[in-house]
């Protein structure tokens, strides 16, 4: 008799957990976006659906949208409204659930769109979030726009949260703004000095190091930096 009660309780709890998981409410990260046959997954996009039917979304540490949501249980359709954004002219998403995943489907501009989301409990990092901070130049291959091939002790790259950068090198101090690509690990530097052209770099991450490879160049230019927490002396 005791065994039957335990089995019944286990089944009841399992059913309860499955039912609980099958809800829009919660914190989700976008794992993939398919538009037709093309993969268009944004970097570290997340959405949070609150129990009061408000919602927030962003990429990495940056929240850029707020609004409301509504889920029709009968039709399994999800409507999302961003009060600080553009009106969604498309039909609601058709929603299905698979364990800790939520899948959205609809047609946009004649193409099938499929979004797969997964439950999470913390903000993901974008490529740009990983780059924030102070980096000391350790190795240099090729004479790039900012750094020569020889490495000096006081050469560094400082990437601020407000999308401004500071470079200190043997060529002097260079300031400007930077942009990180939303879908791939690439960074663009736009110096305030109009005599220095903007440049595009592919980023590779390795623990506490980053490697920048110049893209808009006919020759190989690679700069390797190590994270530091104090500005090096002159």
N, C-alpha and C positions, 0 to 999 in steps of 0.2 A: 504493500500500500504506500509506504514511504517512498519507494523508488518511483512509483507512478506519479506521485505529487511532484517530485523533483523534475521528472521528465516534462510534466505538464507546465511547470514553472519555467523551465528552460525554453520550451516552445513559445510560451507567452512573451517572455522577455525578448526572444529573437524576433518575433513578429512585431513587437513594440518598437525595437530598434530599427527594423526595416522601414516601418511606417514613419518613424521620426526622421530617417535619412531622406525620405522622399518629400522634401519641402524646399521651396525656393529660398527661404530664410537662411541667413548665414553668410559666411565670408568665403568667397570663391576666387580662384585664380584661373585665368583663361589659358588652357593648355594648347588649344589649336583652333585656328579659323580657316575654313576652306570656302573659297568663293569659286564656284565651278570646279575646275581641276587645279586651281592655283592655291598654294598655301600662303596665307597672308596673316600669320600669327603675330600680334604685336608683342613687344618685349615686356614681360612682367606686368601684364594688364590684370587688374583685379576689380572685383565688384563686391559690395557688401549690401545685403538686403536685410533691413531691420524689421522687427515685429510691428512697428507702427506704420509700416508701408512707406517709409522713406528709404532712400538708397544713396550710396556714395560710390564713386569709382575713381580709379587713377592708374598710373603706371609707376611701379616701384614705390619710392618714398613720396611721390608727388600726387596728391589728390587734386583732380581737375574738374570733377563733375559731381553735382548733387541733384536730387530730385525725388521722384516717387515711383512706386511700382504697383502693379496689380496683376494677380494671377487668378484666372478663371478655372476653378477646379473641374467644372463640367467639360469644357473644351480643351483643358490643359494648355491654355494660351497665356503668354506673359507679355504684358505691355510695360515699357519703361519710358519715363518722361524725365528729361534733364531740364531743370528749371533755369539753369545758366547756360543752356546750349541751344542747338537747333531742334526744331520739331521733327520727330521721326515720321516720315511720310509712308513708311512701309507697313505691311500687315504685322500683327503681333507674332512673336516667336511661338512655334509649337514646341512644347517641352516634353522631354522624357528623362527618366532617371536610370542610372546603372550603378549600384552600390554607392560609392562616394562621388560619383560623377553626375553632372547635369548636362544634357545635350539640347541645344536650341537649333531649330530649323525654320527657314522661311525662304521666300524668293525676293531678291533685290535686283532691280533693273534687269529682270529676265534671267538671272542666274541663281542657282541653288546655293544657299549659304548654310553652313553647318559650323556651329560654335560648340566646342567641348570645354566644360569648366570642371574644376576639381576643388573639393573642400580644402581649406587651408586654415591655419591659425596664426599666421604672421605675414607681415608685408614682405613680398619678394623684392629683390634688388634688380634694378635695370643695369644695363651696361654703364650708364652714366653714374649711377649710385656707387658702383665699384671703383670708379675713377676719382671720386671726390677726395681731396686732401693734398698733401705735400709729397712730392716725388723727387728723389735725388738721381741725377744721371750717373749710371754706373758703367755702361758700355756704349760705344758709338761706332757705327759702321756707315761710312759715307758722309759727305758734307751736306747736311740738310739745310733747310731754310733758317732754322734757329740755332742749331748746334753744329760745331765743326766736328771732325773725326777724332781729334784729340780731346780727352776728357779732363776738365778742371775740377778741383775739389768743391767749388762753390756753385756748381751748375745745378739748377733744379727747375721743376715745373710745378706750379701751384694752381690747382683747379678748385675754384670756389663754388659754393652752393648756388650763387646768383648768376651762374653761367659766364663768369669772367675768369680770365686766366692771367697769370704772371709767370714769365719765363726769365730766369737769370742765366746768362751764358757769357762766353768769352766775347760775344758780339754785343753785349750790353743787356739792358732790361727791355723786355718787350711785353706790352699789355694788349689785351683785346677781349673778345668774347668767343665762346666755343659752343658748338652744337654736337650732340650725340645722336646718331641715327636711331630711329625708333624700332627698326626691325633687324639690325645687324650691328656687330661691334666695330663701328667706325666713328671717328671723331673729326670734326672740322674746326680749324683754328682761323679766326678772322681778326688779324691785328688792327689796332687803331692806326698804326703807321701805314699810310696808303702806298708807301714805297715797297712794302713787304706784301707779297700776294698771299691770299688765303690758301690753305693747304688741307689735304684730306689724308687721314692716317687710319690704317687697320690696326685694331687693338687685340693683343693676346694677353690673357691673364694667367699668372702662374704664382699662386700663393700670395706673397707680399711683393711680387714684382709685376710690372707690365712691360710689354714690348710694343713699340709703335713703329709701323712700317709705312713709309711715305707712298701714297698711291699715285698722286699726280706728278710722277717723275719717271724719266727714262732709265735712271740708274737706281741701284739698290741702296736705300737709305733706311737703316734700322737703328732705333734708340731704345735702350733698356734702362728702366728706372726701378729703384727700390723705395718702398714707402718709408718715410721718416716723419718725426713728430716735432722737430725743431728746425728752424732755418739754419743752414750751414753757414759758418763764418766766412768772411771775405778773405 
